Amino acid sequence: MRDIHILDVSLRDGSHSMKHQYSEQQVREIARGLNEAGVEYFEVAHGDGLGGSSLQYGLSAVDELKLIEVAANECTDSKVAVLLIPGIGIKDDLKNAVNAGAKMARIATHVTEADIAAQHISYSRELGLKTAGFLMMAHMAPTSIIVEQAKLFESYGAEIVYVTDSAGFLLPNQVTERIQALKENIGCEIGFHAHNNMSLAMANSLAAIEAGATYIDGSLRALGAGSGNTQTEVLVAVLQRMGIQTGVDLYNIIDVANEIVAPILPRPQEISGSSLIMGYAGVYSSFLLHTEKASKQFGVDERDILVELGRRKTVGGQEDLIYEVAQSLKKIKAM
């Protein structure tokens, strides 16, 4: 019995923090732990989804299809999910993911671009995958537009529509407004994906649940882009205190977080000055490591880069602008 479905993204969103260097052994151990703890779905892919391994987004240490296969082999009850961003991944990537053992696909677009996902959502359903539409950077559109885009996803066959706070920018009342509007206007289930750049991931996740969301994302030890996501093991504990059933064993999920994930964290998933500004300015969370690199390369303040990226309303896929902005700031600084 599950009142809320927790989907763990440590092996996908966490790939950003790991610089896409997950090993087969790491994936195997985390997948085994998630399965034993009773997590229904967990996502495995490059941080930018299927097909994301590239010079622009970062090269994976191990082919993602191999990692999906490794994870799926550990599943007796859990199911492997994958993320696909049209334009980064293609329909064949979905078929290959199914062959590797994936059971769910989340098709992700910018919050105003659901129409580019029609063929991918339809094909995902044809392949027998549990299929979700994933509206990224949900702070960048008014609620009325989010409803319109969600209706498109639903019309293409999405069984779940996610409001995705990719920058960790939204406040709880803004989450409530968006989820309530979807609850009133679409018939499929609703999900929410938070980032913790302003320390609001848990509060926003609870607001989403109270407004009607039934799928909530988390990551072990908050292992995800920027300051990470809602912390899976903490979410399980909080929901258990509230009497909300998740089907996840609290002690087991704490053990996976502490004994398997904590030792491999490249750095603490704390809210640093840069990740805080990222949430404040509304910048895509996966830009953090790229911004740190550009800051060192051009000798400019990371925060200045992020503020300018926020002013320009950059979105995922525009990582090249990080370096352009840093170079421009260097020229201004030299004047």
C-alpha positions in Angstrom: 0.0 0.0 0.0 1.5 3.3 -1.1 -0.2 6.7 -0.6 2.8 8.4 -2.2 5.2 7.0 -4.8 8.8 8.0 -4.1 11.1 7.9 -7.1 14.8 8.1 -6.3 17.1 10.0 -8.7 20.5 9.4 -7.1 21.7 7.4 -10.1 20.6 10.1 -12.6 20.4 13.6 -11.0 23.3 12.4 -8.8 25.3 11.8 -11.9 25.8 15.6 -12.2 27.5 15.7 -8.8 29.5 12.6 -9.7 30.6 14.3 -12.9 29.0 11.3 -14.7 31.7 8.9 -13.3 29.5 6.3 -11.7 31.1 2.8 -11.8 29.2 -0.4 -12.4 29.9 -1.5 -8.8 28.6 1.8 -7.4 25.4 1.5 -9.4 25.0 -2.2 -8.5 25.3 -1.5 -4.8 23.0 1.5 -4.7 20.4 -0.3 -6.9 20.5 -3.4 -4.6 20.0 -1.2 -1.6 17.1 0.7 -3.1 15.4 -2.5 -4.1 15.8 -4.0 -0.6 14.5 -0.8 1.0 11.3 -1.1 -1.1 11.8 2.0 -3.3 9.3 1.5 -6.2 11.1 3.4 -8.9 14.7 4.7 -9.2 16.2 6.5 -12.2 19.4 5.5 -13.9 20.9 7.6 -16.8 23.5 10.3 -17.5 22.5 13.4 -15.6 21.1 15.0 -18.8 19.2 11.8 -19.7 19.6 9.1 -22.3 22.2 10.1 -24.9 23.6 12.8 -22.6 27.2 11.5 -22.6 29.0 14.1 -24.7 31.7 16.8 -24.6 29.1 19.5 -24.0 27.3 17.8 -21.1 30.1 15.6 -19.8 31.3 12.1 -20.8 30.1 9.1 -18.8 32.7 6.7 -17.4 30.5 3.8 -18.2 27.9 3.5 -21.0 24.5 4.3 -19.5 22.9 1.2 -21.1 25.3 -0.9 -19.2 24.5 0.9 -16.0 20.7 0.4 -16.6 21.3 -3.3 -17.2 23.4 -3.6 -14.0 20.7 -1.8 -12.0 17.8 -3.8 -13.5 19.6 -7.0 -12.6 19.4 -6.1 -8.9 15.6 -5.5 -9.1 13.2 -8.0 -7.7 10.5 -5.5 -6.9 11.9 -2.0 -7.8 11.7 -0.8 -11.4 14.3 1.2 -13.3 13.3 4.6 -14.7 15.1 6.6 -17.3 15.0 10.3 -18.4 15.0 11.5 -22.0 15.2 15.1 -23.2 14.2 15.2 -26.9 17.1 16.6 -28.8 19.6 15.0 -26.5 18.1 11.5 -26.6 16.2 10.0 -29.5 13.4 7.3 -29.8 16.0 4.5 -30.4 17.4 5.3 -27.0 14.1 4.4 -25.4 14.0 1.1 -27.2 17.6 0.4 -26.1 16.8 1.3 -22.5 13.8 -1.1 -22.5 16.1 -3.9 -23.8 18.5 -3.1 -20.9 15.7 -3.4 -18.4 14.0 0.0 -18.0 10.3 0.0 -17.0 9.5 3.7 -16.8 10.4 6.7 -18.9 10.2 10.4 -18.1 10.2 12.6 -21.1 11.5 16.0 -20.1 11.1 19.4 -21.9 11.4 23.0 -21.0 8.2 24.2 -19.3 6.9 25.8 -22.5 8.0 23.1 -25.0 5.8 20.0 -24.3 4.9 19.8 -28.0 8.3 18.5 -28.9 7.7 15.4 -26.9 4.6 14.0 -28.6 6.4 11.2 -30.5 8.6 10.3 -27.6 5.7 9.9 -25.1 3.6 8.0 -27.7 6.5 5.7 -28.4 7.3 5.2 -24.7 3.7 4.0 -24.2 4.0 1.7 -27.3 7.1 0.1 -25.6 5.0 -0.6 -22.5 6.9 1.9 -20.3 5.2 3.7 -17.5 5.4 7.2 -19.0 5.7 10.6 -17.5 5.9 14.1 -18.9 8.5 16.2 -17.1 8.1 20.0 -17.2 11.5 21.5 -16.4 12.3 24.9 -15.0 8.7 25.3 -13.9 9.4 28.7 -12.3 9.8 30.2 -15.8 6.1 30.0 -16.8 2.9 31.2 -15.1 0.5 28.6 -13.8 -1.9 29.0 -16.8 0.9 28.0 -19.2 1.9 25.0 -17.0 -1.7 23.8 -17.2 -1.7 24.1 -21.0 1.6 22.2 -21.3 0.4 19.5 -18.9 -2.7 19.0 -21.0 -0.5 18.5 -24.0 1.5 15.8 -22.2 -1.7 14.1 -21.1 -3.1 14.2 -24.7 0.1 12.5 -26.0 -0.4 9.7 -23.5 1.5 10.7 -20.4 0.3 8.9 -17.3 2.0 11.3 -14.9 2.9 15.0 -15.3 5.7 16.4 -13.2 6.2 20.0 -12.1 10.0 20.2 -12.0 11.7 22.9 -9.9 15.0 22.5 -11.8 16.6 25.6 -10.2 15.3 25.3 -6.7 13.7 28.6 -7.1 10.0 28.0 -6.2 8.5 28.9 -2.9 6.0 26.6 -1.2 3.0 28.7 -2.1 4.1 28.7 -5.7 4.3 24.9 -5.7 0.9 24.7 -4.1 -0.6 27.0 -6.8 0.9 24.9 -9.7 0.0 21.5 -8.3 -3.5 22.5 -7.4 -4.1 23.9 -10.9 -3.0 20.6 -12.4 -5.1 18.7 -10.0 -8.1 20.7 -11.2 -7.4 20.5 -14.9 -5.8 17.2 -15.8 -6.9 13.6 -15.1 -3.5 11.9 -14.9 -1.3 11.7 -11.8 0.9 14.5 -10.8 4.6 14.5 -9.7 7.0 16.9 -8.2 10.8 17.2 -8.5 12.6 19.6 -6.1 16.1 21.1 -5.8 17.4 22.3 -2.6 19.3 25.4 -3.6 17.3 27.6 -1.2 16.8 24.9 1.4 13.1 24.5 0.4 13.1 21.0 -1.2 11.4 19.3 1.7 9.0 22.1 2.3 8.1 22.2 -1.4 7.7 18.5 -1.6 5.3 18.5 1.3 3.4 21.4 -0.3 3.1 19.4 -3.5 1.8 16.4 -1.6 -0.8 18.4 0.3 -1.9 19.9 -3.1 -2.4 16.5 -4.7 0.9 15.2 -6.1 1.3 11.5 -5.7 4.8 11.0 -7.2 7.7 12.7 -5.4 11.4 12.6 -6.3 14.2 12.3 -3.8 17.9 11.5 -3.8 20.0 9.7 -1.1 22.0 12.1 0.9 20.5 14.8 -1.4 22.9 13.6 -4.1 21.9 15.7 -7.1 22.8 18.7 -9.2 23.3 22.0 -7.4 22.6 21.5 -3.7 20.8 18.3 -4.5 17.2 17.2 -4.2 14.7 16.4 -1.4 16.7 13.9 0.7 15.1 10.5 0.1 15.7 9.0 3.5 14.5 12.1 5.3 11.4 12.3 3.1 10.5 8.7 4.1 10.9 9.6 7.8 8.8 12.7 7.5 6.0 11.0 5.6 6.0 8.1 8.1 5.6 10.6 10.9 2.7 12.1 9.0 1.1 8.6 8.6 1.6 8.6 4.8 2.5 5.2 3.4 5.4 5.0 1.0 6.2 1.3 1.1 9.9 2.2 1.9 11.6 0.7 5.0 13.0 3.6 7.0 16.0 1.8 8.6 17.0 0.1 5.3 16.9 3.4 3.3 18.9 5.1 6.0 21.5 2.3 5.8 21.8 2.7 2.0 22.3 6.5 2.3 24.8 6.2 5.1 26.7 3.1 4.2 26.7 3.1 0.4 26.1 6.7 -0.8 27.8 8.8 1.9 31.3 7.3 1.3 31.2 8.1 -2.5 30.0 11.7 -2.2 32.5 13.9 -4.0 31.7 16.7 -1.6 29.0 17.5 1.0 25.6 18.3 -0.6 25.5 21.6 1.3 24.0 24.9 0.2 27.1 26.8 -0.8 27.1 30.5 -1.8 27.0 29.6 -5.5 24.2 27.1 -5.2 22.2 29.5 -3.1 22.6 32.2 -5.8 21.6 29.6 -8.4 18.3 29.1 -6.6 17.9 32.8 -6.0 18.5 33.7 -9.7 16.6 30.7 -11.1 19.5 29.0 -12.9 19.4 25.3 -14.0 21.0 23.3 -11.2 23.3 21.2 -13.4 25.1 24.5 -14.4 26.9 24.5 -11.0 30.0 22.5 -11.8 30.3 24.2 -15.3 30.1 27.6 -13.6 32.8 26.7 -11.1 35.1 25.7 -14.0 34.4 28.9 -15.9 35.0 31.0 -12.8 38.5 29.5 -12.4 39.2 29.7 -16.1 38.4 33.4 -16.5 39.0 34.6 -12.9 35.5 36.0 -12.3 33.1 35.5 -9.4 30.9 32.4 -9.8 28.0 34.4 -8.3 28.3 37.1 -11.0 28.2 34.4 -13.7 25.0 32.9 -12.2 23.2 36.2 -11.7 23.8 37.1 -15.4 22.7 33.6 -16.5 19.5 34.1 -14.5 19.0 37.6 -16.1 19.3 36.0 -19.5 16.8 33.3 -18.6 19.1 30.5 -19.7 17.8 26.9 -19.8 19.2 23.4 -19.9 21.2 22.9 -23.1 22.8 26.3 -23.0 25.9 25.3 -21.1 28.0 27.1 -23.7 26.6 30.4 -22.5 28.3 29.9 -19.1 31.7 30.4 -20.7 30.5 33.2 -22.9 29.2 35.0 -19.9 32.4 34.4 -17.9 34.5 35.7 -20.8 32.3 38.9 -21.1 32.6 39.5 -17.3 36.3 39.2 -17.5 36.5 41.8 -20.2 34.3 44.2 -18.1 36.5 43.5 -15.1 39.6 44.4 -17.1 38.3 47.8 -18.2 
